[in-house]
Amino acid sequence: MNNSKIIKINGGLGNQMFQYALAFALKNKVNASVKFDTELLNSSRTEFKLSLERFGIIIDQATLIEKIKYRGLESSKYRNLSDFINNSTSINIHKGYYKEKERATYDKTVFDLSIKYLDGYWQTEEYFSDFRCELLKEFDLEGKVSNKVPNYLRQICNTPHSVSIHVRRGDYLALSEYRNLTVDYYSEAVNLINDNYPECKFFVFSNDINWCKENFSFIKDVVFVDSTVDEYDDMFLMSKCQINITANSTFSWWAAWINSTPGKVVYCPKIWRNDHVGNYKGIPKGWNVL
């Protein structure tokens, strides 16, 4: 059987890393030939662009015919073409299409050879934890960051206990489905860290750094990382800290996951979204949930 698959790329850097990590697992677990559908990123329906190239990752793009064979055509102006292909050829549009059932929950169906098109976020390391060493190389940002990084990196390396704090606001404020973490979450994590680790320095990363400066006055030794530092620099610097306080964000999830610091400690929120009941299920074992 032809073991080819297409993965839809959707969302920002963190989500794209999950989608790529699943592709990596498919290639190595079931010897799948994986291509990617980036059509959404080239449309006006999203603010996000393809973000994997900074890692040096070159993806194989699915052709239009390959995409419509399993997914159909997303744009209404192409619906008649979908109907034509379905009626005049042996291609059965949508056969093999699979949409993720529940976010951050492992689903073995994705490895089924009959599944050809995967539409989802795949936010759990259960898909790819067997390939951690290989993925750390794939997502290595060493030598790929800006000249703003060395100054912050020196401070992180010269601190007995460096702590990253990630605060995501910005786009979350306009999206009712996402929970905006309160100062209480961050103060609880900071207090726990101060109680257990001496001489901590906290490094704050955010898309709303002014809000952080106004609300984190309780943190004694703190560095607010310049908001002009780009997201790759942020991820790289967070991954170099000994302790990570993440937001309800796949971006800081990945910063903590690629962190290879011996004895690293991670704190993360248990509830990520307002539109899902219960705790977020994609939290790796060993992380501290608050």
Secondary structure, 3 states (H helix, E strand, C coil): CCCEEEEECCCCHHHHHHHHHHHHHHHHHCCCEEEEECHHHHCCCCCCCCCHHHHCCCCCECCHHHHHHHHCCCCHHHHHHHHHHHHHCCCCCCCCEEECCCCCCCCHHHHCCCCCEEECCCCCHHHCHHHHHHHHHHCCCCCCCCCCHHHHHHHHHCCCEEEEEEECCHHHHHCCCECCCCHHHHHHHHHHHHHHCCCEEEEEEECCHHHHHHHCCCCCCEEECCCCCCHHHHHHHHHCCCEEECCCCHHHHHHHHCCCCCCCEEEECCCCECCCCCCCCCCCCCCEEC
